[in-house]
Amino acid sequence: LELSSNFFGPGAKPGTVADDIDQATGIERAELLSKLEGKDIYDLSPLKITAVGTKKDPVMVKSVDPVRFVGCTGFPVDSHETVWLGVDKNHEFDRCPECGQIFKLDFIGSENEGHGHH
């Protein structure tokens, strides 16, 4: 989904009431348009872990942000209580302090995106 060309909705046509797609902007618009395409931009489903993450074969975590928080429950799943850790694109890898499982960020965002601080 390319949001830059669709950042603002077209608005309502004269004599009509705008619906959500017509008036949504920004990230709300991106979410609505992606759902129309059958995609979920927030994909909150659990990571599918079929083996312990190692340095050679880490658990890859996709993210449009430079840091993403994940909850590790060990391997096999639910081997320990959930431990939350930040997986950072600037780190070679991030390790769960409880079980040692290795996570690595697969950064799919834009390097040019900032937080807009002034």
N, C-alpha and C positions, 0 to 999 in steps of 0.2 A: 504494500500500500504506500503510495507516494503522497504524503500529506502536504508537501509544500504547495502543490497546485490546487489542493482542495482544503486549504486551511480554514476558509470561511464558506459557509453555506450560501446558496443563492438567495435566501430569504423567500418570503411568500409572494406568490403572484398576486397582482392587484385583484381585490375582491375575494381573496381566500385567506384562510388562517394557516400560518406556518406550522408544519409538523416538526418533529425533532430533527430530522435530516436537514430540513430547510434552514433551521436556525442554529444548529450546533456549530461550535467552533473548536479549534485546537484539539487537545487530546480526546475530548468527548466526541468530537466529529470522527477522529481516527478510529475510536472504539466502535462507533455505530457503523461506519463504512466497512470496517474489517468484518464485523458480524454479518453484514449483508453478503460478503464474499465467503462466508463460512469459516472464518478464521477467528481466533481469540488472541488478541495482542497481549493479554496479560498471562496467558497459559500458566495457571496456578496448579496444574496437575503435578503430582509427585514425580521426581526424577526416577527413571527406570534404571535401577542399579542391578546388573547381573553378575558383577564381580567386584572384589575389593579394589578401590582406586589406589593405584601405585604411582610412583614417579614416572615410570615408563608408560603406564596406561591409566591416567587419572580419570576421575568422573568429570566429564565436561559439562559446564553450566553455561548455557546461552544467556546473554544479557545485552540490552541496549544501553545500559548504564555501566560506568566503569567499576562499580562495586555491586554485588548482589548477595543478599543474605540467604543462606540455606540452612536447613535444619538436618543435621546428621543423626540417624538413629542406629548407625552401625551396619555391619554386614554379617550374617543376613539381617534384613530389615527388622527393626525393633529389638536389636541385641542390647541396646542401652537407651537410657532416657534421651530425649531430643537435646542436642547441643547445637546452639545457633552460632554460625561463624560467617564472617564477611569474606567472600571470595573476590579478590581484587585483581584487575587486569594488569596492574604493575608488579604483581608477585609472580614468581616462577610457578608457584603452586601454593595452596593453603591446605593445612592438615587439621583434621579433627583431633582435639587434645584427648579425647576419650578412647578412640579406637585406632587412631593413626591413619584413617582413610584420607586419601589425597584428592583434592578438588582443584580444577583449573578453570578459569573464566574464558569462555569463547565469546569475546567482545564483538558484537555485530552492530554496534551503534556507530555514530559518526564521531570522528576525532575532533571535528570542528564545533560540536555542540557544547556550549557552556551553560552556566547556570543563570546568565543574564545579570550578574551582580553589577551594580553601578557605583 
